[in-house]
Amino acid sequence: MASKSLTGQLKDQLIRQALEHKLKQAEAETQDVNPLALNSDIPENWYRFDQLPGFKQLQIIYKGGEQFGIASPFFRVHEGIAGATTRINGKEFINYASYNYLGLSGHPVVAEAAKRAIEQYGTSVSASRLVSGERPVHRQLEAEIATIYGVDDAVVMVSGHATNVTTIGYLFGANDLIIHDELIHNSSLVGAQLSGAKRISFAHNDYAALDKLLSQQRRHYQKVLIVLEGLYSMDGDYPNLPEFIAIKQKHKALLMVDEAHSFGVMGKRGFGIREQFNIDGKDVDIWMGTLSKTLAGCGGFIAGESALIEHLKIFSAWVFIQRRNAPASRSVCTIGARAA
Ligand SMILES: Cc1ncc(COP(=O)(O)O)c(C=O)c1O
């Protein structure tokens, strides 16, 4: 492909700068405001979805894409099973966007087992598993995951992304530190944001940089969580896990490893980075993974010691009301009497 002319590059740069400027403006609108004067109008962007900063940011991104001649890549309709290739609008494409690593999604044995389970248990527990009860397949799946990681127990949740958000958001708070590889997935970042903990990143796979940071920072916080991925999906490399374990032990921190892309493809039997390095599963405090990649389903898991899994199972769903140190102004109160 011919490289762009100087004016073409300049135009791209100008569009990019204009976009960044508009996005910053839209973001600035999310900042806190003081209470309004008694007689003033309530601004439209406090009660209209089309005026909310997130919606405006999206329009800016779409417009920018149009200027670069790029259509929205989101929510494309694929007409078959996700594999090395895919079909969109009747046309075959090479598929770089999904992770059916072992071809289990669409595999006849998996499809048959899913059909049998549906016939036996229906398609839902018809409420939350917490209160309405679970089915034997839930227990079997969690026990199998715990065995693979060599830990006491595991819990599966309904989304991989939400597993990170919920777990990190629930376990950590304003007195804690979350320290992560600079390439960590968005779900861990959102979890850290929800937790209210201080967040710092270190250079990709650089355990010496992490050690140095912890030497400076550890004593300013209560709990410290280090978050890594077992295999980085976009770069295809992985951390030197034994080195990271030694550092977390030295600083009395907790270590979480996101196995979204290592489970199923790393190690002799595909049991992930634990198998790759032949380490004791208990040396990692929180094993996390998704069910949507190799496992051909939907959801996520956390595996670890019983004390972690037991209270995650019961309390993590209540993360928002459990949040300690929430500013008083944000707490919920009821005004007035309930009708008899
Ligand atoms: C490293 C990592 N963690 C978590 C997730 C979220 O998993 P899911 O897409 O199953 O919600 C992803 C998704 O791509 C991921 O790449």
The ligand as an SDF file (V2000), in Angstrom:
LIG
                    3D

 16 16  0  0  0  0  0  0  0  0999 V2000
   -7.7140  -10.1640   29.5960 C   0  0  0  0  0  0  0  0  0  0  0  0
   -9.2020  -10.1290   29.5830 C   0  0  0  0  0  0  0  0  0  0  0  0
   -9.8700  -10.1320   30.7420 N   0  0  0  0  0  0  0  0  0  0  0  0
  -11.2120  -10.0880   30.7880 C   0  0  0  0  0  0  0  0  0  0  0  0
  -11.9610  -10.0410   29.6280 C   0  0  0  0  0  0  0  0  0  0  0  0
  -13.4650   -9.9740   29.6980 C   0  0  0  0  0  0  0  0  0  0  0  0
  -14.0080  -11.1990   29.3270 O   0  0  0  0  0  0  0  0  0  0  0  0
  -15.4280  -11.3580   28.5770 P   0  0  0  0  0  0  0  0  0  0  0  0
  -15.2550  -10.8380   27.1930 O   0  0  0  0  0  0  0  0  0  0  0  0
  -15.6600  -12.8330   28.6220 O   0  0  0  0  0  0  0  0  0  0  0  0
  -16.4300  -10.5830   29.3450 O   0  0  0  0  0  0  0  0  0  0  0  0
  -11.3140  -10.0290   28.3880 C   0  0  0  0  0  0  0  0  0  0  0  0
  -12.0990   -9.9400   27.1490 C   0  0  0  0  0  0  0  0  0  0  0  0
  -11.6800   -9.9170   26.0680 O   0  0  0  0  0  0  0  0  0  0  0  0
   -9.8980  -10.0770   28.3640 C   0  0  0  0  0  0  0  0  0  0  0  0
   -9.2300  -10.0510   27.2080 O   0  0  0  0  0  0  0  0  0  0  0  0
  1  2  1  0
  2  3  1  0
  2 15  2  0
  3  4  2  0
  4  5  1  0
  5  6  1  0
  5 12  2  0
  6  7  1  0
  7  8  1  0
  8  9  2  0
  8 10  1  0
  8 11  1  0
 12 13  1  0
 12 15  1  0
 13 14  2  0
 15 16  1  0
M  END
$$$$
